[in-house]
């Protein structure tokens, strides 16, 4: 197991979600910042955590949420990660940096969001990531072009999974965050969890090896 991974073992998904929420809330309190940034991912896995964060963060006006990756679709599309994030936090006092969909160019939209991040966030405090069964994180899928990008913070990526195009944070951005939490739950993640902990060659492992510390929270035996 990589020494740069700290593992929290939970008994089930609810307990894992609560663990993640508590760790983030503790860091928000200890940081004591006027603006604390949190990168949010899509999918079903983090939904319980998002609900907990909405209810338990004492002052959401000090929180800035940004989107780790987005399927290149309109915000009202059922597959939109931005839509999911907004469904939890748009009625709160938190600031949300929305990914804008122009329907013109995924590359231009990624560049625009990269500028928005650079203009709005001085420090990436926390990032919440799920892990796919193939080891992908954000929209950094094995064998795709964005995996190789070493220069940009946010790029377009052709994945042809659910949607042809995605816009996504790069390894460079994710590696720079103060805290990265991998939430890996469910029996279907047991195999990829073993690969990650055995120092595999997945996109998740690429991120881990470029960080001093990554926190993994799981409900699976390890």
N, C-alpha and C positions, 0 to 999 in steps of 0.2 A: 504493500500500500504506500502511496506517495505520502511523504511527511508533510506536504503542503495542504493536505486535505484534513479538515477537522470534521468528524462524523457525529451527528446526533441521531440516535436510534429512537424511533417512536413505535408505539404498538399498532397504530392505524393512521389513516389519512387525516382524520380530524385532529389527532394529537400532534402529528407532524406539522399541520397548518398552524396550530396554536403555538408550537415551539418556534416556528419561523416568525410569526407575528410578535411574540414576546421578545425575541432577539432584536428585531428591528426597533421596537418601541424602546427597549433598553438603550440602544445606540443613539436614538433620537434624543433621549434625555441626557445622556452623557456628553453628546456633542454640543448641546445647548446653543444651536445656531438659529439665526433668524430665517434662514432658508436651507432646508434639508432636502436633497434630491433623491428620488427613488425611481429607478427604471423598472417598469412593469411589463411582463410578458403576457401573451394571450393563452388560449387553451383552457381546458377545464380544471387542470391541476391546481392553479393558484386561486381559484374563485373563493374558497373558504377563507384563505388568508386575507384576501382583499376585503371581504366582509368584516373580518375581525379588525383589520387596520382602520377601516372607516369608523367603526364603533369605539375603538380603544385609544387611538391617538388623541392626546389631550387637546392639541391646538393644530388643526389641519391647515390653518392659514399660513403656517410656517413650512408646509410641505409642497414641494414641486414634483409632480409626477411627469415622467416622460415615457415614451413608448419604445421598448427594446427592439421590436420588429413589427412590421405591418404587412399583411397581404395587400397587394396593390389593387384595391377595390374601393368604391365609394364608402364613406363612413357609415351609411345606413345599410350596407350589405351585411347579411348575417355572418359572413366569414371575417368581418373586420375586427382586428384586435383592438383598434382604437374605440370602436363601438362598445366592446366588452368593458374596457377600462372606464369609459365615460359612464356606463350604466351603474358603476359603483360610486364614482367620485364627482360627477358633473354637478350634482346638487349640493356638494360640500363646499367648504371654504378653501379647499386646496386649489393651487394653480395647476393647470394641466397644459402641457405642451402638445398640441395635437399634430399628428402627421397629416398634412394636406394632400388630398388626391386630386390631381388636375386632369387626369385621363389623357395627358399629352406625352409624358415621358417619365418612366419610373426612375431613370437616372437623375433627371432634373429635380424630381420630388425628393429624392434621397439627398441631393446636394442642398436643397432648400432646408431640409430638416437638420442636416449637419450644421448649417449656419445658425439655425434657430437654437440648437443645443449649445454651440460655442458662444453665442450672444447672451444666453440665459443662465448657463450653469458654469460656475467657476470650479466646482469640485463635484465629481460623481460619487455621492456618498454610499448608496446602496443599489444593488441590482438583484432582482429576483428572476431566476431562470428555471425553466423546466428542461428536461432532457428527453429527446426522442429515443425510440427503440434502436435507431441507427447511430445514436450518440450526438445528434445535432443539438445545438443550442442556438437561441434566437432563430434567425433564418440562415444560419451557417451550416448548410447540409454537406455531407461528405461529397467530394468531387466537384463542388460548384466553385465558380470563379471568385466569389467573395472571400472564400477561405484563404486565398493567396494575397489578399490586399493588406499591405503593411503600413499604408500611409494615411488612409482616410478614417474618419470616425463613423460614418454612416454611408452605406452604399446600396445600390440596387443589386439584385441577385436573381438570375433566372433559375427557378427550381422545378417548375411544372408539377407541383404538388398542391392540390386544391386550387391554386392560381398559378399562372405562368410566372409572374414576377412577384418579388417581395422587395421591401426596403428594410434594411437591417443594420443594427450596430455591428461593428467589426470586432475582431479579436483585440485590436489596438484600444478601442474604447472600453471594452469589457475588462481588459487587463488593467486599465488605469483606475478602475473604481476602488474605493476604499474597502467596501464589503461586497462580496459576491456570494449569494446563496443559491445552491442547487436544490430544488425540491423534487425528489425522485420517489414516487410512491406507486404502489400497485404491483401485482404479480407479473404483469407484462414488462415491467422494468427490471426484473431480477437479473436477466442475462446482461443487459447493458450496464447495470450497476457493478457487476463483477468485473466487466471489462474495464470500466473506469478505475476501479480500485486496484486493478492489476496493472495499472499504468499503460493502458491501451493507446491506440493512435487515433481516437475519435476527435471531433471538434471540441468536445468537452475537455478531453485530456490536453489538447493544444492550449486551451485557456488556462487550465490548472498549472501547467508547467511554466507559464509565463507570469504567474502570480506567486507572491510569498505565501498566501493563505487563501483557501477557498473552503467555504462551509457547505457541507452536504447534509441534508436532512432526509431521512428515509424511514419507511415503515417496513422495510424488507430486512430479513436476516442477512448479516454480512460476516 
